[in-house]
């Protein structure tokens, strides 16, 4: 959730912190703040609202210093306001701390500290943590890093944290358990951040900290130790390959629109070097050593959250059809609390854009504890999921900054298609059929470009429906998950209530809602379900619903029944589901813009859900 950044070096810290927070704002934007040390004094400026508000405050009352920390918040404990904003300080005012995560035993710790005379000023769990650290530091002879290490022995929960202390103005301390933290290693300067995006302008050399790591950094050196036993740890320095241009808007008004357009090449990038049209096969190097175990699995679970869960539903259909292995799809938040049948012949596929989703990580741990093989599908190199799984597949979609996922979804679905090809058995998919599928996959980039050329038409559909209070999205087979995803996009960024349903299930409840004010979006490719979908369209038409049809072939019947038709080019009945996602993303985008919504940072949401 929250975004955190720390800097120590020869430069003025504030510009680095502010620019870093702007790159991290997709992680949360309820409130924000910074702290620096200057002339032996710990200075804090924070506010409710976004980084732009903080930036204006700092213009009026500048902070100086060559060491500093910054935070952008997604609220968990305590409403978004000034007092609950990070950084938080201990009673002495010497220590400032920023935190991403949840301290589960904060009430117990708070009560104990109150009995010892500590006064609290906020509703946050984070203040409890900094007050605990401060009490240890101020009552003993320990350093700030030693005090943090000792305090964390009593903490139950998750944290990515960074702290500074005015008594030690040449030291930043970071610690990680369950929330991501990256160390950036520069020339005479060092960085800590929730992810690599704020670090890229300054250095490409990073260390991805592991759970249980505590790092003490200075201008020109760093030291990593284990929180539990204080053992010094030697970490591998990795190089970030992301280009700076990938985390900029590139002339688009919003990141979301840029990322929708990125799909012309990101889907192709996901497949590059992995599929062969000549023999209709795919090669996924990240799972090659585990192929016998995957192919001989008795069952596969796919677990994910949100958009990634929708991708998993598509994966279930294609893997079962092509590989003939039973697949179950679970929300990660539910999987971890039930007792699924898991043994050594079970494979768990965990899907996450960020690779840091807390519920998905918990599901991974549960599956591994029961002997399952865990395969990760992830977009972010070096993320926790990529390191906690037995094997995995990167989607190579590039950084996704818009909170509402777009290109990550189509990349995930593409990976699942390739996985089904890798796992295929003759009974499920013939060589000829697989060649047809790989050819169709290779054509998706061009087809997405065709959809994007219809932007003006899709905008006109949005204008006609902008005043609707409710939408219904309907599809069958692979297109039912696409309907779910289309509805989710609309809810996320336009705040219009929307539901996705299997088209035939409309008759079992949702049809009661249909009237002349209700737009109904149909996914109607000319596959084996077309005639049935056409019947469903007629049922909506009979009740005066406004029909928006996505199809790969316009027929007289569709023209007669539909208020709007969006043509989705497709060369294969299966790949229609990938391409059809794009116009639904565009429709949601235009509706959000027309309604004056914050497209990239919709209310109450965050990109990476690192709390349970």
Buried (B, 14 or more C-beta within 10 A) or exposed (E): BBBBBBBBBEBBBBEBBBBBBBBBBBBBBBBBBBBBBBEEEBBBBBBBBBBEEBBEBBEEEEBEBBBBBBBBBBBBBBEBBEBBBBBBBBBBEBBBBBBBBBBBBBEEBBEBBEEEEBEBEBEBBBBBBBBBBBBBBBEEEBBBBBBBBBBBEBBEBBBBBBBBBBBBBEBBBBBBBBBBBBBBBBEEBBBBBBBBBBBBEBBBBBBBBBBBBBBBBBBEEBEBBBBEEEEEBEBEEBEBEBEEEBBBBEEBEBBBBBBBBBBBBBBBBBBEEBBBBEEBBBEBEBBEEBEEBBBEBEBBBBBBBBBBBBBBBBBBBBBBBBBBBEBBBBBBBEBBEEEBEBEEEBBBBBBBBBBBBBBBBBBBEBBBEBEBBBBBBBBBBBBBBBBBBBBBBBBBBBBBBBBBBBBBBBBBBBBBBBBBBBBBEEEBBEEEBBBBBBBBBBBBBEBBBBBBEBBEBBBEBBEBBBEBEBBBBBBBBBBBBBBBBBBBBBBBBBBBEBBBBBBBBBEEEBBEBBEEBBBBBBBBBBBEBBEEBBEBBEBBBEBEBBBBBBBBEEBEEBEEBBBBBBBBBBBBBBBBBBBBBBBBBBBBBBBBBBBEBBBBBBEEBBBBBBBB
